Amino acid sequence: MIILYISGHGDKDPEQDNTFVLAGSDYDEIHKEYTTIALEKELFKWLNQIPCKKIIFIDACRSGNLFSSQDEQMRSKGLSS
């Protein structure tokens, strides 16, 4: 089991189809591709390669808007079982 807690800055990037990104402490508007990580496109992709259960806590700006209402099941997936 992996328990991952992420605390930091986050926002939706309009240049990446409003993908939720986490911004590092070295965030640079000009070099976004090097100073942010796209949560679903990158982090979740990497984590899905690890065959185990995962619990992810995200404490970041605008993280409450990470999932749309149609993704309600994804919000709690793995936590109820």
N, C-alpha and C positions, 0 to 999 in steps of 0.2 A: 504494500500500500504506500502511496505517495501522498503526503499532505504538504501542500504548497501554499504559503501565505505571501501575497504580494502587496506591498504598501508603497505608494508613490503617486506620480502624476499620470493621468490618463485623459484621453479625449478621442473623439471620432475625427478621423482624417478625411476631409472632403476630397482630397486628391487620390484616396484609395477607396472610393465608393463608400465613404463613411465608416470604414473599418475602425473598430476600437483599437487604439494603440496605447502602449505604455511608453512614457517618455523618461529617458534616463536623466540623471543629474547633469549630464553634459549636453542636454538637448540643444539642438541648433536648427533653427527654422530652415536654413539653407541646405543642411545635410540630414534631413529627416530619416533617410534610409539607413543612416549609420547610428542615429541617436534615439530611435524608437523601435519598438517591436510590435508587430501586428499580432494581437492576441489570438484570434482564430486562425489566421493564415500561417502563422509561424509557431507560436508557443504551443497551441493545442495540437498542431500537426506533429510536433516533436514528441509531445507527451503521449499521443495516441500510438506511437511506435513502441511504447513500453507496456508490456502485457501485465497490467495490474490495475487494481482499483485506484482511483484518484479522488482526492478532495481538494478543491482549489478555493481559497478565500482571496477576494480581490478588494483591497481597500485603496481605491484610487478615485480621483476626481471623475465624475460622470460615470462611474462604474455601475450605478443603478440603472442606467440606460443601455447597458451592454447587450441585453437580450430584449427582443420585442415581445409583445404579449403572446404571439403565436409560439414562442420558444419557451413557454412556461415549464414544460416538461424538462427541458434541458437545464433550467435553473436548479432543479433539485435532483437531477439524475444522479444516482449513486448514493445519495444521502438518505434516501428512504428505505433502502434495502439493508 
